[in-house]
Amino acid sequence: MNVSLLIAVVSLTLQFSTTAAMSVIARAPGWQRVRWFALVAFSAGLYSVVDALAMTEVAHDTQWVPRLNILLATIHMAAWVAYTYSDSEGRWRSLSLWVRAVLLGGVAFVAAVSLLGVGLESQRVLLEVPSLGVQRPISRLSTIGRVAAIIPLAFLVFSAIGHVRRARRGEAGAVGVVIGFVLFTVCAVEEVLVAAGVVQFIFLGDLGYIFVTIPVTLQLLQRFTRDAARLDTLSTVLADEVERRTAERDEARVHLVEQQRLAALGRLAAGVGHEINNPLQYLRFSLEEIRDQLSPPLTMAAIPAPVQEAIEHAFDGVDRIRRVVDGLRTYARPADAMDVLEVNDLVETALRLGTPQWKHAITVAYQPGVVARVRGDEGKLVQVILNPLINAAQSMQYAGGSSGGGAAPLLQITTQMAMDGWVEILIRDSGPGFSPEVLGRLGEPYVTTKAIYGGTGLGLFVSRGMVEAHGGLLVFGNHPGGGAEVIIRLPSAAKARTGSTPAVPCAVLTKPARLPALRVLLVEDDPATLTALSRGLEGEGVTVFGVPDGRAALAWLASNTPDVVVTDLMMPVMSGVQFAARLAQQYPALRARLVVITGGAATAEAEDLLRDSSVLVLAKPIGRQDFAAQLRTRAAGLPASR
């Protein structure tokens, strides 16, 4: 095997291997331009095949070898131009119009010269290079053939210029490609000179193909490896991001389900509160009437002691039921943000109230910090703090001491500012801590750690509702050092939500000797409540016109004018919200003296009405003296006591 044949075999092997590799890589997204390089390698491989055949006995006496080679060389150089200057997708239309025209015109001209056979001289000469074992007849290029040979050389130079520019921009591997093009150009020029009879040496075109293909192949493989590494990194990042987002979605779904459940509980609590407070209202009025009938005028001196005690117990029972219902209704309405409060004062009040629960059996360590003030209902926030204090004390007493063994039970209370600007109240005990099976469910109704001691599980549930109504958060956990830990997080007064659901407490007022006349339209759908309210107000010197629904009230107002309009909120035929809207349209002066008496709001529209500053809201049950006094104040046009 002579040197020329060996070079041709090596070249065709390399070129067809590169063609196969580039055809696979070109299928990857963003690598479509590599299809042109696959054509570059394939045309070079065909050129080497033709050269290899020319070395055999079969092709010695034919002239098709140089004619086909010059055409393959032109196609090869045109593919180089397309690869060098096309866009990342390798689109033919991305080349400028003149480049496409030159490429097509050059290939067409060389193809015509080759097919017509006018590029070669008719006389053949013997090419001999004894030192390399080469001896073969060849045909010299004619004048037209030499012109045709200039075309692929021009394409080659044009491609080399593009890669020189890339090397100057610092593209990775571009310098090696430029060196390959220089060597390729030398070999191509040498082959043209040999074919023209200027140089007597072997053809080096196959070697030039090797020089330029190897660095470009290495450059592409390096880029492909880098892209694969980036893709792997992105895949890892994406997998982590998907995992994180999935966890966030699952957590958000849990919170959403919990919020929906709490909203349902709020609606249920509002409905239950309304149904309880209605009979509670006429129960209270009836108790007051019984008390008055037993010994007028409003003195308890003549009432027998057992009856007096029974009446007081009945009033106490009414108030206790009202407080429980009001606590449950925190899930249906926001907290009464009435005052800006000192957190340390709230904690001290809760400790003072809770002291009888633990007396001298537990050591209390209180560490007040410098904290911002909060906005809210003082009584409810004290209750929120007191509840976990009592739970902690009872937990340690039931456990018979601290979790550590011999030390006395310890209850720690700390107030501090969190990093996010929220106020935190930390309550820690040295008891056994929360059991794992109930830790995740604390704050749900009827979930308790004291079931065997009579705990109902409503204390933390109500406390959680109060905290969330203040825009805060109640967090349960076990301290690493042992014992349970409860954290009450509240927004500072600057961050706290504004707005409230106004309500008037049931105060005991002194009945004046002489009362001005007052005409009241009372809209109440519950017959027993309507009767009790009417009779109670009439006992306070108020003239009451009672109607069962809003439609009847509007019909009555068509021919009558009261001093004050009192309406229930939740009614079947026409709700208090709808009645207030109709009142504003038809009787705006009476709308300005509207009073809403309610046992609870179950809709967003009802909540909006309760927040309306122009409406006086009275919470059921209310004492009749207080009720009458508020109505007289409203009729006089004075600001409502809210």
C-alpha atoms as one frame of an Amber mdcrd trajectory, in Angstrom:
protein
   0.000   0.000   0.000   1.500   3.368  -1.064   1.321   6.500   1.057  -1.465
   8.128  -0.980  -3.704   5.077  -0.566  -2.957   4.941   3.160  -3.856   8.633
   3.598  -7.074   8.159   1.604  -8.161   5.150   3.712  -7.435   6.970   6.974
  -9.297  10.043   5.731 -12.419   8.221   4.565 -12.572   6.278   7.848 -12.314
   9.473   9.874 -14.755  11.419   7.696 -17.516   8.792   7.713 -17.141   8.315
  11.486 -17.451  12.069  11.939 -20.488  12.102   9.634 -22.243   9.502  11.788
 -21.407  11.321  15.033 -22.471  14.734  13.737 -25.731  13.340  12.332 -26.640
  12.152  15.836 -25.587  15.403  17.525 -27.528  17.466  14.964 -30.771  15.969
  16.315 -30.269  17.692  19.695 -32.179  20.965  20.211 -30.005  23.960  19.314
 -27.525  21.854  17.337 -29.237  21.858  13.921 -26.357  23.795  12.332 -24.138
  20.739  12.793 -25.999  19.142   9.870 -23.854  21.290   7.570 -20.706  19.943
   9.206 -22.031  16.408   8.724 -22.277  17.267   4.990 -18.716  18.636   5.158
 -17.415  15.369   6.585 -19.528  13.221   4.238 -18.336  15.012   1.083 -14.724
  14.731   2.303 -15.273  11.019   2.895 -16.597  10.560  -0.663 -13.580  12.465
  -1.977 -11.277  10.066  -0.112 -13.224   7.055  -1.431 -12.691   8.275  -4.986
  -8.971   8.791  -4.264  -8.716   5.283  -2.781 -10.351   3.792  -5.868  -7.943
   5.776  -8.058  -5.079   3.869  -6.444  -6.482   0.500  -7.579  -6.122  -1.143
 -10.978  -9.813  -0.549 -11.719  -9.489   3.227 -11.914  -6.097   3.609 -13.519
  -7.379   4.127 -17.051 -10.392   6.332 -16.364 -10.793  10.110 -16.250 -13.884
  10.155 -14.004 -11.726  10.401 -10.832 -10.498  14.027 -11.222 -13.818  15.122
 -12.723 -15.764  13.759  -9.724 -13.196  14.979  -7.209 -13.353  18.602  -8.299
 -17.163  18.493  -7.960 -16.977  16.866  -4.484 -14.349  19.415  -3.416 -16.644
  22.274  -4.482 -19.635  20.794  -2.617 -17.391  20.273   0.399 -16.223  23.916
   0.408 -19.789  25.210  -0.114 -20.914  23.169   2.923 -18.105  24.795   4.908
 -19.431  28.265   4.019 -22.972  27.282   5.063 -21.708  25.836   8.360 -19.592
  28.906   9.102 -22.142  31.640   8.362 -25.598  30.122   8.983 -27.536  30.730
  12.224 -27.719  28.353  15.204 -30.491  26.358  13.531 -28.461  26.029  10.343
 -31.203  27.478   8.161 -30.303  27.980   4.506 -32.341  31.203   4.423 -30.275
  32.661   7.263 -27.401  33.128   4.763 -27.459  36.397   2.866 -28.916  36.328
  -0.614 -25.612  37.007  -2.367 -23.858  34.204  -0.454 -26.560  31.735  -1.462
 -26.337  32.916  -5.068 -22.525  32.558  -5.169 -22.624  29.085  -3.601 -25.284
  27.773  -5.975 -23.671  29.410  -8.972 -20.210  28.064  -8.122 -21.446  24.491
  -7.576 -23.486  24.638 -10.794 -20.518  25.892 -12.841 -18.158  23.201 -11.494
 -20.802  20.526 -12.026 -21.191  21.606 -15.657 -17.416  21.567 -16.203 -17.157
  18.089 -14.668 -20.081  16.590 -16.560 -18.924  18.012 -19.906 -15.338  16.906
 -19.289 -13.879  20.222 -20.425 -11.831  20.685 -17.269  -9.125  18.183 -18.211
  -6.538  17.915 -21.003  -6.970  14.905 -23.284  -3.353  13.786 -22.915  -2.484
  11.963 -19.688   0.843  12.070 -17.882   2.490   9.768 -15.365   2.804  11.002
 -11.799   5.794   9.408 -10.108   7.106   9.907  -6.578   9.482   6.942  -6.092
  10.359   7.863  -2.514   6.712   7.448  -1.475   5.910   4.495  -3.713   3.529
   6.480  -5.906   3.243   5.896  -9.646  -0.066   6.632 -11.400  -1.301   8.260
 -14.610  -3.183  11.525 -14.156  -4.905  14.063 -16.376  -3.796  17.665 -16.202
  -6.269  20.497 -15.660  -7.192  22.523 -18.693  -7.557  26.284 -18.588 -11.287
  25.927 -17.792 -10.427  23.309 -15.184  -8.002  25.670 -13.489 -10.725  28.358
 -13.366 -13.111  25.818 -11.876 -10.505  24.823  -9.245 -10.301  28.434  -8.056
 -13.988  28.320  -6.939 -13.585  25.783  -4.078 -10.379  27.551  -3.044 -12.309
  30.832  -2.810 -15.002  29.116  -0.723 -12.252  27.754   1.519 -10.710  31.178
   2.101 -14.147  32.699   2.789 -14.852  30.038   5.436 -11.410  30.513   6.997
 -12.083  34.253   7.403 -15.228  33.475   9.433 -13.302  31.208  11.806 -10.552
  33.785  12.196 -13.191  36.263  13.377 -14.457  33.726  15.903 -10.949  33.184
  17.195 -10.518  36.939  17.651 -13.775  36.988  19.700 -12.263  34.370  21.990
 -14.510  31.454  21.042 -13.324  28.216  22.660 -11.413  25.963  20.224 -11.481
  28.510  17.407  -7.670  28.903  17.328  -7.214  25.187  16.631  -9.793  25.400
  13.862  -7.929  28.328  12.263  -4.670  26.335  12.327  -6.521  23.423  10.695
  -7.806  25.737   7.968  -4.301  27.047   7.304  -2.976  23.502   6.848  -6.032
  22.584   4.779  -5.478  25.599   2.519  -1.840  24.619   1.985  -2.864  21.063
   1.047  -5.654  22.280  -1.261  -3.341  24.678  -3.092  -0.741  21.909  -3.379
  -3.333  19.562  -4.928  -4.341  22.186  -7.496  -0.681  22.802  -8.376  -0.072
  19.069  -8.797  -3.159  18.732 -11.012  -1.970  21.715 -13.065   1.482  20.132
 -13.529   3.291  22.849 -11.598   4.388  20.566  -8.742   5.473  16.955  -8.993
   4.240  15.372  -5.760   1.416  13.292  -4.354  -2.037  14.799  -3.850  -2.415
  16.081  -0.251  -6.133  16.943  -0.350  -7.103  13.937   1.819  -4.521  14.969
   4.404  -5.927  18.523   4.397  -9.404  17.151   5.126  -7.968  15.393   8.169
  -6.195  18.569   9.347  -9.385  20.665   9.325 -11.963  18.055  10.369 -10.238
  16.936  13.573 -10.092  20.356  15.350 -13.689  21.205  14.384 -14.873  17.795
  15.591 -13.016  18.261  18.877 -14.474  21.764  19.235 -18.004  20.485  18.702
 -17.543  17.559  21.079 -16.213  19.897  23.772 -19.205  22.188  23.314 -21.555
  19.221  23.406 -19.924  18.005  26.627 -20.230  21.453  28.208 -23.886  21.669
  27.154 -24.509  18.211  28.598 -22.856  19.266  31.865 -24.952  22.454  31.985
 -28.050  20.435  31.182 -27.227  18.038  33.996 -26.722  20.954  36.382 -29.955
  22.565  35.240 -31.742  19.239  35.596 -30.488  18.956  39.162 -31.491  22.538
  39.926 -34.844  21.990  38.244 -35.413  18.788  40.200 -34.601  20.617  43.437
 -36.863  23.495  42.408 -39.681  21.108  41.512 -39.247  19.345  44.845 -39.272
  22.677  46.684 -42.264  23.981  44.763 -44.071  20.677  45.291 -43.420  20.936
  49.023 -44.656  24.546  48.972 -47.722  23.490  47.000 -48.453  20.664  49.435
 -47.971  23.013  52.364 -50.184  25.626  50.720 -52.785  22.954  50.052 -52.709
  21.922  53.709 -53.086  25.564  54.754 -55.879  26.050  52.228 -57.743  23.012
  53.498 -57.219  24.233  57.039 -58.448  27.720  56.175 -61.476  26.260  54.421
 -62.150  24.092  57.454 -61.806  27.072  59.778 -64.045  29.126  57.496 -66.636
  26.370  57.650 -66.263  26.308  61.423 -66.695  30.080  61.422 -69.908  29.855
  59.440 -71.108  27.062  61.701 -70.160  29.056  64.815 -71.967  32.127  63.475
 -75.094  30.128  62.746 -74.978  28.316  66.060 -74.287  31.595  67.869 -77.292
  33.195  66.227 -79.547  30.288  67.152 -78.257  30.277  70.740 -78.246  34.036
  71.296 -81.825  34.488  70.108 -83.338  32.340  72.903 -80.651  33.670  75.229
 -81.915  37.174  74.535 -85.514  36.505  75.507 -84.292  34.345  78.414 -82.402
  37.314  79.811 -85.337  39.685  79.307 -87.639  37.149  80.930 -85.308  36.805
  83.926 -85.227  40.577  84.306 -89.028  40.683  84.112 -89.321  37.937  86.748
 -86.950  39.822  88.981 -88.974  43.007  88.567 -92.254  41.232  89.199 -90.984
  39.627  92.383 -90.023  42.879  94.066 -90.432  46.186  92.242 -88.857  48.621
  91.740 -85.606  46.766  90.859 -84.547  45.924  94.403 -83.540  42.502  95.558
 -84.133  43.135  99.277 -87.608  41.564  99.454 -86.781  38.476  97.400 -86.209
  35.309  99.461 -82.542  34.304  99.576 -82.933  30.967  97.718 -84.915  32.676
  94.934 -82.422  35.541  94.796 -79.570  33.033  94.547 -81.375  31.111  91.806
 -81.960  34.298  89.815 -78.290  35.309  90.151 -77.215  31.829  89.042 -79.538
  32.106  86.059 -78.025  35.476  85.085 -74.541  34.013  85.534 -75.480  31.086
  83.309 -76.725  33.458  80.611 -73.466  35.416  80.743 -71.347  32.247  80.615
 -73.226  30.956  77.584 -72.810  34.354  75.921 -69.036  34.328  76.553 -68.627
  30.806  75.145 -70.599  31.667  72.020 -68.676  34.918  71.617 -65.412  32.982
  71.867 -66.491  30.562  69.136 -67.550  33.475  66.952 -63.945  34.686  66.730
 -63.682  32.260  63.788 -66.461  34.117  62.032 -65.381  37.725  62.604 -62.153
  39.658  63.258 -61.093  40.706  66.722 -62.263  43.984  68.228 -59.070  45.991
  67.678 -60.034  48.618  70.227 -56.796  49.604  71.914 -53.052  49.738  71.532
 -51.816  47.484  74.322 -48.583  46.824  76.209 -47.760  43.146  75.836 -45.930
  42.929  79.165 -49.013  44.331  80.909 -51.135  41.643  79.265 -48.761  38.921
  80.482 -48.720  40.316  84.023 -52.520  40.388  84.076 -52.688  36.788  82.864
 -50.152  35.711  85.518 -52.124  37.496  88.212 -55.352  35.800  87.150 -53.718
  32.402  86.847 -51.862  32.412  90.164 -54.690  30.580  92.011 -54.332  27.725
  89.540 -50.808  26.870  90.637 -50.371  28.787  93.909 -47.057  27.675  95.481
 -46.727  24.330  93.676 -44.947  25.755  90.626 -42.051  28.157  90.193 -42.857
  30.917  87.704 -40.003  32.721  85.936 -41.118  35.771  83.969 -38.589  37.588
  81.755 -40.195  40.671  80.169 -38.386  41.999  77.136 -38.484  45.299  75.314
 -41.272  44.672  72.805 -43.533  46.715  70.576 -47.131  47.346  71.474 -49.961
  45.424  69.825 -53.474  46.378  68.831 -56.441  44.320  69.946 -59.032  43.334
  72.508 -57.422  43.338  75.944 -59.729  40.734  77.476 -59.339  38.291  74.612
 -55.561  38.615  74.468 -55.311  38.051  78.232 -57.440  34.946  77.762 -55.149
  33.770  74.946 -52.106  34.082  77.252 -53.871  32.636  80.289 -55.069  29.464
  78.571 -51.621  27.928  77.807 -50.366  29.073  81.240 -53.106  27.091  82.957
 -52.571  24.136  80.601 -48.844  24.115  81.395 -49.457  24.312  85.145 -51.991
  21.494  85.051 -49.715  19.377  82.840 -46.853  19.635  85.333 -49.145  18.992
  88.302 -50.683  15.933  86.666 -47.191  14.638  85.779 -46.120  14.975  89.423
 -43.206  17.322  88.824 -40.732  18.277  86.129 -39.567  16.088  83.322 -36.087
  16.264  84.640 -36.698  14.392  87.890 -35.983  16.093  91.242 -36.285  19.803
  90.394 -39.490  21.679  91.158 -41.885  22.309  88.243 -40.847  25.431  86.349
 -43.025  27.685  84.198 -41.090  30.177  82.052 -42.663  33.178  80.293 -40.592
  35.405  78.002 -41.573  38.312  75.783 -39.316  39.251  72.879 -39.181  40.763
  69.408 -38.743  38.299  66.540 -36.430  38.977  63.599 -39.430  39.732  61.374
 -40.663  42.508  63.702 -43.448  40.488  65.311 -44.008  40.278  69.068 -43.527
  36.829  70.584 -44.745  35.488  73.934 -42.898  32.246  74.778 -44.432  29.925
  77.363 -42.322  26.911  78.358 -42.836  24.327  81.074 -40.801  21.494  82.523
 -43.579  18.960  82.121 -43.708  15.891  79.869 -44.356  17.915  76.703 -46.862
  17.244  73.939 -47.265  13.675  72.706 -46.456  13.210  68.998 -49.957  11.972
  68.151 -51.635  15.216  69.269 -48.879  17.772  68.576 -49.850  18.269  64.944
 -53.556  18.624  65.792 -53.411  21.037  68.728 -55.764  23.953  68.228 -58.402
  21.784  66.572 -61.741  21.451  68.363 -61.930  18.630  70.918 -58.213  17.776
  70.639 -56.779  17.820  74.164 -53.852  16.447  76.154 -56.005  16.305  79.303
 -58.857  14.079  78.208 -58.487  11.756  81.245 -58.655  14.798  83.523 -61.806
  16.229  81.963 -60.304  18.484  79.295 -62.664  19.277  76.399 -60.156  20.578
  73.833 -62.061  23.834  73.269 -59.675  26.125  75.175 -56.820  26.030  72.665
 -59.312  26.003  69.793 -60.895  29.249  70.969 -57.473  30.736  71.783 -56.241
  29.927  68.306 -59.270  31.633  66.788 -58.688  34.737  68.899 -55.004  34.924
  67.930 -55.742  34.497  64.234 -58.540  37.085  64.487 -55.829  39.506  65.701
 -53.694  38.602  62.662 -51.356  36.472  64.783 -50.263  32.862  65.047 -50.286
  30.225  67.771 -47.368  27.751  67.546 -47.067  24.526  69.545 -43.942  22.425
  70.017 -41.635  20.590  72.391 -38.538  22.338  73.694 -35.234  20.511  72.951
 -34.426  20.639  76.648 -37.718  18.976  77.570 -41.220  20.193  78.228 -43.878
  21.842  76.116 -43.502  25.179  74.361 -46.216  27.535  73.149 -45.369  30.661
  71.156 -47.957  33.406  70.700 -46.946  35.594  67.737 -48.701  38.939  67.274
 -48.095  41.729  64.755 -46.992  45.010  66.216 -49.512  47.833  66.393 -48.036
  49.313  63.214 -48.627  46.046  61.331 -51.899  44.959  62.959 -55.065  44.942
  60.927 -57.455  47.796  61.387 -61.194  47.463  61.403 -63.426  45.784  63.917
 -66.788  44.313  64.525 -68.386  46.730  66.919 -70.435  45.463  69.801 -71.770
  46.991  72.973 -71.204  45.143  76.248 -74.090  44.349  78.513 -73.715  47.051
  81.138 -76.129  47.576  84.026 -77.523  51.099  83.828 -79.480  53.051  86.406
 -83.047  53.647  85.294 -83.780  57.410  85.177 -86.857  58.766  86.863 -88.319
  60.432  83.779 -87.679  59.138  80.266 -88.443  60.890  76.964 -90.944  59.222
  74.644 -89.369  56.908  72.065 -90.985  55.146  69.089 -89.019  52.119  67.817
 -89.663  49.899  64.798 -88.372  46.413  65.740 -87.732  43.890  62.919 -87.225
  40.360  64.330 -88.142  37.062  62.658 -88.097  34.935  65.831 -91.546  35.309
  67.495 -90.359  34.587  71.036 -87.474  37.035  70.741 -89.754  39.666  69.204
 -92.241  39.300  72.064 -89.541  39.399  74.751 -87.771  42.416  73.259 -91.025
  44.306  72.784 -92.240  43.624  76.318 -88.848  44.435  77.817 -88.496  47.740
  75.968 -92.057  48.738  76.785 -91.185  48.157  80.431 -88.470  50.811  79.911
 -90.991  53.310  78.537 -90.305  52.639  74.842 -93.152  52.341  72.354 -92.363
  49.321  70.153 -93.873  48.413  66.784 -92.805  44.843  66.083 -92.809  43.248
  62.611 -91.560  39.771  61.579 -89.529  40.672  58.461 -88.132  43.447  56.290
 -91.014  43.512  53.832 -93.521  44.067  56.605 -91.256  46.802  57.998 -91.153
  48.638  54.659 -94.943  48.385  54.392 -95.313  49.834  57.908 -92.869  52.662
  57.134 -95.005  53.717  54.178 -97.491  55.300  56.619 -95.523  55.630  59.886
 -92.321  57.296  61.081 -90.389  55.874  64.067 -87.527  57.495  65.972 -85.229
  54.484  65.601 -85.241  51.342  63.440 -83.913  48.139  65.058 -83.351  45.070
  62.881 -82.044  41.572  63.329 -79.225  40.588  60.956 -80.014  37.040  59.863
 -83.634  36.742  58.663 -85.132  34.399  56.033 -87.463  36.622  53.969 -85.250
  39.712  53.761 -81.922  39.792  55.562 -80.800  42.697  57.707 -78.262  43.622
  55.013 -80.960  43.781  52.326 -83.308  45.698  54.615 -80.555  48.260  55.394
 -79.934  48.735  51.665 -83.637  49.329  50.978 -83.792  51.686  53.937 -80.892
  53.734  52.529 -82.722  54.068  49.188 -86.196  54.921  50.488 -85.636  56.394
  53.968 -82.043  57.749  54.229 -82.825  59.678  57.439 -83.896  56.472  59.187
 -80.877  54.627  57.742 -78.711  57.094  59.695 -80.476  55.930  62.895 -80.327
  52.205  62.164 -79.536  49.787  64.990 -78.553  46.163  64.323 -79.069  43.637
  67.116 -77.518  40.309  66.233 -76.464  36.973  67.586 -73.852  36.469  64.863
 -72.948  37.126  61.211 -72.490  34.219  58.807 -71.800  36.037  55.508 -69.237
  38.514  54.244 -72.004  41.014  53.463 -73.227  40.803  57.047 -69.664  41.370
  58.311 -69.371  44.446  56.103 -72.557  45.872  57.589 -71.284  45.250  61.118
 -68.111  47.180  60.277 -70.113  50.171  58.969 -69.359  53.052  61.361 -72.775
  54.585  60.695 -74.536  51.554  62.203 -74.936  50.896  65.920 -74.409  47.183
  66.546 -75.734  45.527  69.696 -74.770  41.952  70.505 -77.355  39.516  71.822
 -78.038  38.979  74.664 -78.236  42.521  76.021 -79.912  43.855  79.171 -83.109
  45.793  78.633 -81.913  48.920  80.463 -78.761  49.009  78.392 -80.785  48.312
  75.248 -83.223  51.147  75.924 -80.437  53.581  76.820 -78.569  52.841  73.583
 -81.742  53.383  71.559 -82.400  56.747  73.221 -78.827  57.815  72.492 -79.254
  56.759  68.887 -82.562  58.616  68.531 -80.978  61.789  69.927 -78.414  61.706
  67.092 -75.491  61.304  69.494 -72.450  59.187  68.537 -73.092  55.548  69.161
 -71.328  53.868  72.036 -69.276  51.267  70.222
